[in-house]
């Protein structure tokens, strides 16, 4: 008789969900269990028992989630999606020490193709192959038994209720230990796959929907700038605000860093025209949060609690009659520049400045004169404010952020997987990017010095960066648990002699404020003061210049 190969018995849908839940709760949460195991308090028999209970809680909760949301019609594709999301989030959490929260989900949504390619690496591809592709192939090939809808509904509902009861019972048993862990290590709540991603994406989606339905609230409707003093549109003051990217104060030479990462700025400081503010905090730990927040009148706490949409600093400046321009060499202005003239310089083809389709920040300076000429002459005659949004020190490809001529520190880390590089090589690549920021700012000042009009420059980074301290890389940690490396940012101001005289900017007075604590909360009011815009939205107490540049 011929041999026959028996067909595989088809899986009951609920049984297949249990297999998926086991995978997600164990291997899919490997970074969480690793972090827990390394905690000092996770030693001894009781701690091991607590860890075991947490594994079972996550398993039960995952089974509850899958039982309620995953049904046969979309069982296979939903499983593939969960495997891919869990594998990728596990890789980034394990490799860079990040967590998955709403701000991180927003970063993913805002990431452009260039930034996404910078994150690709062989370890990531291997992780996706082992954590998503191989189990995904197995998952897709499994036959599933047909079960009546009424019967399946009862079975999955029962399974979900069982998971809920088990999770609640286990948490009740170990409540004190689990509560203590979550209270002392708040980042753990953002590490539980796939709940962290589901929560983050849900918050972002709900927030975006609510914001899109909220009318834009006007700001500074009484704003007025000084009348034009003459007919020459290029004689009125020009203020350049440079929004840095991922520059942390710890590595800024002007702040006392052991390496001279800011030689040209230090020379300008010695000439008496530049003030460096050494104690400045950011609004957030990522660009998506910090950039809109720093241009807002609400401050960090107010911006975090705001439920509606508000106009920002650029709207007030434009309403006052000034010419306003945004030049962007990054992944967009995050909504800040929507209502003012704006130019994207990333795709320019400038010889020597745009290798591999990504322009260095000097492309903005090269583009600035012709873009200024396009602004309305009647507005330029009252004054101009230009914002230049840097690529700066955007990681993890720090080595791409500086030209060969300015690579002072060697050898550099040239891998996108930072954890594969020695810390010293990462520091070298990062410090070289700051040397280029120093060069870019100095070149901008040099260009401003050559102008006949009064000019000024204000620079502040949007957030800092972790370079391996405590196992953390990049940025984006929830603000209340973020290390100081991600929130302490450099800020400096420079003014030409004509502007110092015209606006009565007292540099000696400003130097006395250099070490005081400031933050992004001060930017809105300080720029209004620099531009001499009168409005009730301007709060003198938050204007760094209020005592050193009194109104005329």
TIBATOR-758430 format. One line per field, with one value per residue (C-alpha): x, y, z; residue number from 0; chain. Coordinates in steps of 0.2 Angstrom, whole numbers, padded with zeros to 4 digits. Each point is the difference from the previous one (the first is absolute). Example, Ala and Ser with C-alpha at 12.3 -4.5 7.8 and 13.67 -1.06 7.14 Angstrom:
BEGIN
xx = [0062, 0006]
yy = [-0022, 0017]
zz = [0039, -0003]
n = [0, 1]
chain = [A, A]
// end
This chain:
BEGIN
xx = [0000, 0007, 0005, -0010, 0005, -0013, -0006, 0004, -0015, -0007, 0002, -0015, 0001, 0001, 0014, 0010, -0002, 0007, 0015, 0002, -0003, 0014, 0012, -0004, 0001, 0016, 0012, -0009, 0003, 0018, 0006, -0012, 0005, 0018, -0002, -0010, 0013, 0014, -0008, 0008, -0016, -0003, 0010, -0005, -0014, -0014, 0006, 0002, -0018, -0006, 0009, -0009, -0017, 0003, 0004, -0017, -0009, 0007, -0005, -0018, -0002, 0006, -0012, -0014, 0005, 0001, -0016, -0010, 0008, 0007, -0013, 0002, -0003, 0015, 0009, 0015, 0004, -0003, 0013, 0012, -0002, 0002, 0016, 0008, -0005, 0006, 0017, 0004, -0005, 0010, 0015, 0000, -0004, 0014, 0013, -0003, -0008, -0015, -0018, -0016, -0012, -0011, 0014, 0011, -0015, -0002, 0019, -0003, -0015, 0011, 0015, 0005, 0008, 0018, -0002, -0008, 0015, 0012, -0008, 0002, 0014, 0004, -0004, -0018, -0002, 0006, -0012, -0015, 0005, 0001, -0014, -0013, 0004, 0004, -0014, -0011, 0002, -0004, -0015, -0007, 0001, -0010, -0017, -0014, -0016, -0017, -0010, -0018, 0000, -0012, 0011, 0016, -0006, -0004, 0016, 0011, -0010, 0002, 0019, 0001, -0009, 0011, 0015, -0007, -0003, 0017, 0009, -0010, 0002, 0019, 0002, -0010, 0012, 0016, -0008, 0013, 0015, -0007, -0006, 0017, 0009, -0012, 0002, 0019, 0003, -0014, 0008, -0006, -0018, 0006, 0009, -0014, -0002, -0012, -0010, 0013, -0002, -0019, -0002, 0013, -0008, -0018, 0005, 0008, -0015, -0013, 0011, 0002, -0019, -0004, 0012, -0005, -0018, 0005, 0000, 0016, 0001, 0007, 0014, 0007, -0014, 0007, 0017, 0009, 0018, 0009, -0004, 0012, 0014, 0004, -0004, 0015, -0008, 0017, 0005, -0012, 0007, 0002, -0001, 0005, -0007, 0010, -0010, 0014, -0003, 0005, 0014, 0003, 0008, 0011, 0011, -0001, 0018, -0007, -0007, 0016, 0001, 0017, 0001, 0000, -0015, -0004, 0016, -0007, -0014, 0012, 0009, -0016, -0003, 0017, -0004, -0014, -0015, -0005, -0009, -0001, -0014, 0006, -0015, -0014, -0014, -0010, -0019, 0001, 0012, -0005, -0002, -0018, -0004, 0014, -0001, -0019, 0002, 0015, -0010, -0016, -0005, -0006, 0017, 0004, -0013, -0014, 0005, -0001, -0018, -0006, -0015, -0002, 0010, 0008, 0009, 0019, 0014, 0002, -0019, 0002, 0016, -0009, -0016, 0011, 0006, 0017, 0007, 0001, 0009, 0003, 0014, 0000, 0014, -0009, -0016, -0012, -0005, -0013, -0014, 0009, 0003, -0016, -0006, 0016, 0012, 0010, 0013, 0007, 0019, 0002, -0002, 0011, 0014, 0014, 0018, 0010, -0015, -0012, 0009, -0011, -0016, 0001, 0006, 0011, -0007, 0010, -0013, -0012, 0013, 0004, -0019, -0004, 0004, -0011, -0014, 0001, -0002, -0017, -0008, -0011, 0010, -0012, 0002, 0019, 0000, -0007, 0012, 0003, 0001, 0007, -0001, 0013, -0004, 0016, 0003, 0014, 0005, -0015, 0004, 0004, 0010, 0010, 0015, -0011, -0003, 0018, 0011, 0016, 0010, -0008, 0002, 0012, -0003, 0004, -0004, -0019, -0014, -0006, -0013, -0019, 0000, 0008, 0001, 0013, 0012, 0012, -0007, 0015, -0003, -0018, 0006, 0012, -0014, -0011, 0013, 0004, -0018, 0001, 0016, -0010, -0014, 0013, 0006, -0017, -0005, 0017, -0003, -0018, 0007, 0013, -0013, -0010, 0015, 0001, -0017, -0003, -0016, 0000, 0001, -0001, 0001, -0009, 0004, -0008, -0001, -0017, 0006, 0015, 0007, 0005, 0017, 0000, -0002, -0009, -0003, -0010, 0003, -0009, -0014, -0019, -0002, -0016, 0005, -0002, 0012, 0012, 0018, 0007, 0010, -0016, -0007, 0015, 0003, 0012, -0006, 0009, -0003, 0010, -0003, 0008, 0006, -0013, -0014, 0008, -0001, -0017, -0009, 0011, 0005, 0012, 0012, 0008, -0018, -0004, 0017, -0007, -0015, 0011, 0000, -0018, -0012, -0010, -0011, -0009, -0014, 0010, 0002, -0017, 0002, 0018, -0002, -0015, 0011, 0015, -0012, -0008, -0017, -0013, -0014, -0009, 0006, 0018, 0004, 0016, 0004, 0003, 0010, 0019, 0003, -0013, 0013, 0014, -0009, -0014, -0012, 0003]
yy = [0000, 0017, 0011, 0015, 0016, 0005, 0018, 0011, 0002, 0018, 0011, 0007, 0019, 0002, -0012, 0009, 0016, -0008, -0005, 0018, 0007, -0012, 0007, 0018, -0001, -0010, 0003, 0016, 0008, -0005, 0018, 0002, -0016, 0004, 0017, -0007, -0014, 0013, 0011, -0001, -0004, -0015, -0012, -0014, -0013, 0013, 0011, -0015, -0005, 0018, -0001, -0016, 0008, 0015, -0012, -0009, 0017, 0006, -0017, 0001, 0018, -0003, -0015, 0012, 0013, -0013, -0009, 0017, 0007, -0014, -0010, -0014, 0012, 0011, -0013, -0003, 0018, 0006, -0013, 0005, 0019, -0004, -0010, 0013, 0014, -0009, -0006, 0018, 0009, -0014, 0004, 0019, -0002, -0013, 0009, 0018, 0000, 0009, -0004, 0001, 0014, 0012, 0012, -0014, -0006, 0018, 0000, -0016, 0009, 0015, -0009, 0003, -0013, 0007, -0002, -0017, -0006, 0007, -0012, -0016, -0012, -0018, -0003, 0007, -0011, -0015, 0004, 0002, -0016, -0011, 0009, 0004, -0009, -0018, -0001, 0009, -0013, -0013, 0010, 0003, -0019, -0006, -0007, 0007, -0009, 0007, 0004, 0007, 0019, -0002, -0014, 0009, 0016, -0009, -0010, 0016, 0010, -0013, -0001, 0019, 0000, -0014, 0010, 0015, -0010, -0008, 0017, 0008, -0015, 0000, 0019, -0001, -0013, 0010, 0017, 0008, -0006, 0004, 0018, 0003, -0005, 0011, 0015, -0001, -0004, 0009, -0005, -0018, 0005, 0005, -0016, -0013, -0006, 0002, 0011, 0014, 0001, -0001, 0013, 0012, -0002, 0002, 0016, 0008, -0005, 0007, 0016, 0003, -0002, 0011, 0014, -0001, 0004, 0014, 0018, 0009, 0013, 0017, 0007, 0018, 0008, 0017, -0003, 0015, 0003, 0016, 0010, -0001, 0013, 0003, -0006, -0013, -0017, -0007, 0013, -0006, -0013, -0018, -0014, -0018, -0013, -0017, -0015, -0013, -0018, -0013, 0011, -0004, 0013, -0013, 0000, 0018, 0008, 0017, -0009, -0007, -0017, -0007, 0000, 0016, -0003, 0018, 0009, 0013, 0005, 0001, 0013, 0010, -0001, 0007, 0015, 0004, -0002, -0017, -0007, -0018, -0006, -0015, -0005, -0003, -0013, -0006, -0002, -0018, -0014, -0001, 0012, -0003, 0006, 0013, 0010, 0004, 0003, 0012, 0011, -0001, 0013, -0014, -0006, -0018, -0004, 0010, -0008, -0018, 0004, 0010, -0008, 0012, 0007, 0017, 0012, 0002, 0012, 0001, 0004, 0015, 0006, 0000, 0008, 0014, 0004, -0008, -0011, -0018, -0015, -0018, -0010, -0018, -0013, -0012, -0011, 0015, 0014, -0011, 0012, 0016, 0008, -0005, 0018, 0009, -0001, -0016, -0009, -0018, -0001, -0019, -0004, 0014, -0005, 0012, -0005, -0005, 0001, -0013, -0017, -0016, 0011, 0007, 0018, 0007, 0014, 0013, -0003, 0011, 0014, -0001, 0001, 0014, 0016, -0005, -0005, 0016, 0010, -0009, 0006, 0016, 0016, 0009, -0013, -0001, 0019, -0003, -0015, -0018, -0016, -0016, -0017, -0013, -0017, -0011, -0018, 0003, -0016, -0011, -0018, -0014, 0005, 0013, -0002, 0006, 0017, 0007, 0002, -0008, 0016, 0002, -0018, 0005, -0015, -0018, -0014, 0003, -0012, -0003, -0013, 0004, -0013, 0010, -0014, -0008, 0014, 0005, 0014, 0010, -0001, 0005, 0015, 0004, 0000, 0010, 0013, 0002, 0004, 0014, 0007, 0002, 0009, 0011, 0003, 0003, 0012, 0010, 0001, 0006, 0014, 0004, 0002, 0011, 0011, 0004, 0006, 0019, -0002, -0003, -0019, -0013, -0019, -0011, -0019, -0013, -0019, -0009, -0014, -0009, -0018, -0015, -0008, -0016, 0006, -0012, -0011, 0014, 0006, 0014, 0009, 0000, -0007, 0006, 0017, -0004, -0014, 0006, 0002, 0018, -0004, 0000, 0016, 0012, 0009, 0014, 0018, 0015, 0018, 0011, 0018, 0012, 0017, 0009, -0010, 0001, 0019, 0001, -0012, 0005, -0018, 0001, -0015, 0002, -0001, -0015, -0009, 0001, -0011, -0013, -0012, 0002, -0014, 0003, -0012, 0000, 0009, 0016, -0001, 0006, 0016, 0003, 0000, 0012, 0011, -0001, 0004, 0015, -0007, 0007, -0011, -0006, -0018, 0006, -0003, 0010, -0011, -0014, 0011, -0003, 0017, 0010, 0008, 0001, 0007, 0012, 0006, 0016]
zz = [0000, -0004, 0015, 0003, 0010, 0012, -0002, 0015, 0011, -0001, 0015, 0010, -0002, 0019, 0001, -0013, 0009, 0016, -0010, -0006, 0017, 0007, -0013, 0003, 0019, 0001, -0015, -0006, 0017, 0002, 0003, 0014, 0009, -0003, 0008, 0014, 0004, 0001, 0013, 0017, 0009, -0012, 0011, 0011, 0000, 0002, -0014, -0011, 0004, -0004, -0016, -0004, 0005, -0012, -0014, 0003, 0002, -0017, -0008, 0007, -0005, -0017, -0002, 0006, -0013, -0014, 0005, -0001, -0016, -0011, -0009, -0014, -0015, 0004, 0011, -0011, -0005, 0017, 0007, -0013, 0004, 0019, -0003, -0011, 0012, 0016, -0009, -0005, 0016, 0010, -0011, 0003, 0018, 0003, -0011, 0004, 0017, -0006, 0005, -0011, 0006, -0010, -0004, -0007, -0011, -0006, -0004, -0011, -0009, -0003, -0006, -0018, -0012, 0003, 0019, -0002, -0010, 0013, 0012, -0011, 0006, -0002, 0019, -0004, -0015, 0009, 0014, -0012, -0009, 0016, 0009, -0013, -0017, 0006, 0013, -0013, -0013, 0012, 0006, -0017, -0005, 0014, -0005, 0011, 0004, -0005, 0016, 0000, 0004, 0015, 0008, -0004, 0008, 0016, 0000, -0003, 0012, 0013, -0004, 0002, 0017, 0006, -0005, 0009, 0016, 0000, -0002, 0014, 0011, -0003, 0002, 0017, 0006, -0004, 0001, 0012, -0010, -0017, 0006, 0007, -0016, -0011, 0012, 0001, -0019, -0010, -0016, 0002, -0004, -0018, -0003, 0000, -0018, -0008, 0012, -0001, -0019, 0001, 0013, -0009, -0017, 0008, 0009, -0015, -0011, 0012, 0003, -0018, -0003, 0014, -0005, -0018, 0005, 0011, -0007, 0000, 0014, -0004, 0010, 0002, -0010, 0007, -0007, -0007, -0006, -0001, -0016, -0014, 0003, -0019, -0017, -0002, 0004, 0004, 0013, 0014, 0013, -0005, 0013, -0003, 0011, -0002, 0007, 0004, -0002, 0014, 0007, 0018, 0012, 0007, -0016, -0004, 0001, 0006, 0015, 0007, -0009, -0001, -0019, -0010, -0010, -0002, -0005, -0011, 0012, 0014, -0011, -0002, 0019, 0003, -0011, 0011, -0012, 0006, 0016, 0003, 0012, 0009, 0010, -0012, 0000, -0015, -0002, -0005, -0004, -0019, -0014, -0002, 0017, 0003, -0016, 0001, 0019, -0001, -0012, 0011, 0013, 0011, 0007, 0003, 0013, -0009, -0017, 0008, 0006, -0014, -0009, -0015, -0013, 0002, -0011, 0004, 0000, -0019, -0002, 0013, -0009, -0017, 0007, 0007, -0018, 0000, -0014, 0006, -0008, 0004, -0008, 0004, -0001, 0011, -0001, 0000, 0012, 0009, -0005, 0007, -0017, -0009, -0001, -0005, -0015, 0002, -0011, 0002, -0004, 0002, -0019, -0007, -0011, 0006, -0005, 0015, 0012, -0005, 0000, -0002, -0002, 0018, 0001, 0014, 0010, -0010, -0014, 0010, 0001, -0019, -0003, 0012, -0011, -0014, 0011, 0010, -0016, -0003, 0016, -0002, 0000, 0011, 0014, -0002, 0003, 0018, 0004, -0005, 0011, -0008, 0007, -0005, 0005, 0000, -0003, 0013, 0010, -0005, 0003, 0000, -0016, 0009, -0012, -0015, 0009, -0003, -0015, -0002, 0003, 0018, 0006, 0014, 0011, -0006, -0002, -0003, 0002, -0017, 0004, 0002, 0014, 0014, 0012, -0011, 0001, 0015, 0010, -0005, -0019, 0003, 0010, -0015, -0013, 0011, 0005, -0019, -0003, 0013, -0008, -0016, 0010, 0007, -0018, -0007, 0014, -0002, -0019, 0003, 0012, -0013, -0013, 0012, 0004, -0019, -0001, 0001, 0011, 0019, 0003, 0013, 0002, 0013, 0001, 0011, -0002, 0000, 0011, 0006, -0003, 0009, -0006, 0010, 0018, 0010, -0016, -0008, -0018, -0010, 0008, 0002, 0018, 0009, 0008, 0018, -0001, -0013, 0004, 0001, -0016, -0010, 0008, 0003, -0016, -0006, -0003, -0006, -0006, -0011, -0006, -0011, 0006, -0010, 0008, 0017, -0002, -0008, 0012, 0015, 0002, 0015, -0002, 0017, 0008, -0010, 0005, 0018, -0005, -0009, 0014, 0006, -0003, -0016, -0011, -0016, 0009, -0002, -0019, -0005, 0011, -0003, -0019, 0001, 0010, -0012, -0014, 0010, -0003, 0012, 0006, 0016, -0005, 0005, 0018, 0005, 0015, -0013, -0012, 0003, -0007, 0009, 0012, -0012, -0015, 0006, -0013, -0009]
n = [0, 1, 2, 3, 4, 5, 6, 7, 8, 9, 10, 11, 12, 13, 14, 15, 16, 17, 18, 19, 20, 21, 22, 23, 24, 25, 26, 27, 28, 29, 30, 31, 32, 33, 34, 35, 36, 37, 38, 39, 40, 41, 42, 43, 44, 45, 46, 47, 48, 49, 50, 51, 52, 53, 54, 55, 56, 57, 58, 59, 60, 61, 62, 63, 64, 65, 66, 67, 68, 69, 70, 71, 72, 73, 74, 75, 76, 77, 78, 79, 80, 81, 82, 83, 84, 85, 86, 87, 88, 89, 90, 91, 92, 93, 94, 95, 96, 97, 98, 99, 100, 101, 102, 103, 104, 105, 106, 107, 108, 109, 110, 111, 112, 113, 114, 115, 116, 117, 118, 119, 120, 121, 122, 123, 124, 125, 126, 127, 128, 129, 130, 131, 132, 133, 134, 135, 136, 137, 138, 139, 140, 141, 142, 143, 144, 145, 146, 147, 148, 149, 150, 151, 152, 153, 154, 155, 156, 157, 158, 159, 160, 161, 162, 163, 164, 165, 166, 167, 168, 169, 170, 171, 172, 173, 174, 175, 176, 177, 178, 179, 180, 181, 182, 183, 184, 185, 186, 187, 188, 189, 190, 191, 192, 193, 194, 195, 196, 197, 198, 199, 200, 201, 202, 203, 204, 205, 206, 207, 208, 209, 210, 211, 212, 213, 214, 215, 216, 217, 218, 219, 220, 221, 222, 223, 224, 225, 226, 227, 228, 229, 230, 231, 232, 233, 234, 235, 236, 237, 238, 239, 240, 241, 242, 243, 244, 245, 246, 247, 248, 249, 250, 251, 252, 253, 254, 255, 256, 257, 258, 259, 260, 261, 262, 263, 264, 265, 266, 267, 268, 269, 270, 271, 272, 273, 274, 275, 276, 277, 278, 279, 280, 281, 282, 283, 284, 285, 286, 287, 288, 289, 290, 291, 292, 293, 294, 295, 296, 297, 298, 299, 300, 301, 302, 303, 304, 305, 306, 307, 308, 309, 310, 311, 312, 313, 314, 315, 316, 317, 318, 319, 320, 321, 322, 323, 324, 325, 326, 327, 328, 329, 330, 331, 332, 333, 334, 335, 336, 337, 338, 339, 340, 341, 342, 343, 344, 345, 346, 347, 348, 349, 350, 351, 352, 353, 354, 355, 356, 357, 358, 359, 360, 361, 362, 363, 364, 365, 366, 367, 368, 369, 370, 371, 372, 373, 374, 375, 376, 377, 378, 379, 380, 381, 382, 383, 384, 385, 386, 387, 388, 389, 390, 391, 392, 393, 394, 395, 396, 397, 398, 399, 400, 401, 402, 403, 404, 405, 406, 407, 408, 409, 410, 411, 412, 413, 414, 415, 416, 417, 418, 419, 420, 421, 422, 423, 424, 425, 426, 427, 428, 429, 430, 431, 432, 433, 434, 435, 436, 437, 438, 439, 440, 441, 442, 443, 444, 445, 446, 447, 448, 449, 450, 451, 452, 453, 454, 455, 456, 457, 458, 459, 460, 461, 462, 463, 464, 465, 466, 467, 468, 469, 470, 471, 472, 473, 474, 475, 476, 477, 478, 479, 480, 481, 482, 483, 484, 485, 486, 487, 488, 489, 490, 491, 492, 493, 494, 495, 496, 497, 498, 499, 500, 501, 502, 503, 504, 505, 506, 507, 508, 509, 510, 511, 512, 513, 514, 515, 516, 517, 518, 519, 520, 521, 522, 523, 524, 525, 526, 527, 528, 529, 530, 531, 532, 533, 534, 535, 536, 537, 538, 539, 540, 541, 542, 543, 544, 545, 546, 547, 548, 549, 550, 551]
chain = [A, A, A, A, A, A, A, A, A, A, A, A, A, A, A, A, A, A, A, A, A, A, A, A, A, A, A, A, A, A, A, A, A, A, A, A, A, A, A, A, A, A, A, A, A, A, A, A, A, A, A, A, A, A, A, A, A, A, A, A, A, A, A, A, A, A, A, A, A, A, A, A, A, A, A, A, A, A, A, A, A, A, A, A, A, A, A, A, A, A, A, A, A, A, A, A, A, A, A, A, A, A, A, A, A, A, A, A, A, A, A, A, A, A, A, A, A, A, A, A, A, A, A, A, A, A, A, A, A, A, A, A, A, A, A, A, A, A, A, A, A, A, A, A, A, A, A, A, A, A, A, A, A, A, A, A, A, A, A, A, A, A, A, A, A, A, A, A, A, A, A, A, A, A, A, A, A, A, A, A, A, A, A, A, A, A, A, A, A, A, A, A, A, A, A, A, A, A, A, A, A, A, A, A, A, A, A, A, A, A, A, A, A, A, A, A, A, A, A, A, A, A, A, A, A, A, A, A, A, A, A, A, A, A, A, A, A, A, A, A, A, A, A, A, A, A, A, A, A, A, A, A, A, A, A, A, A, A, A, A, A, A, A, A, A, A, A, A, A, A, A, A, A, A, A, A, A, A, A, A, A, A, A, A, A, A, A, A, A, A, A, A, A, A, A, A, A, A, A, A, A, A, A, A, A, A, A, A, A, A, A, A, A, A, A, A, A, A, A, A, A, A, A, A, A, A, A, A, A, A, A, A, A, A, A, A, A, A, A, A, A, A, A, A, A, A, A, A, A, A, A, A, A, A, A, A, A, A, A, A, A, A, A, A, A, A, A, A, A, A, A, A, A, A, A, A, A, A, A, A, A, A, A, A, A, A, A, A, A, A, A, A, A, A, A, A, A, A, A, A, A, A, A, A, A, A, A, A, A, A, A, A, A, A, A, A, A, A, A, A, A, A, A, A, A, A, A, A, A, A, A, A, A, A, A, A, A, A, A, A, A, A, A, A, A, A, A, A, A, A, A, A, A, A, A, A, A, A, A, A, A, A, A, A, A, A, A, A, A, A, A, A, A, A, A, A, A, A, A, A, A, A, A, A, A, A, A, A, A, A, A, A, A, A, A, A, A, A, A, A, A, A, A, A, A, A, A, A, A, A, A, A, A, A, A, A, A, A, A, A, A, A, A, A, A, A, A, A, A, A, A, A, A, A, A, A, A, A, A, A, A, A, A, A, A, A, A, A, A, A, A, A]
// end
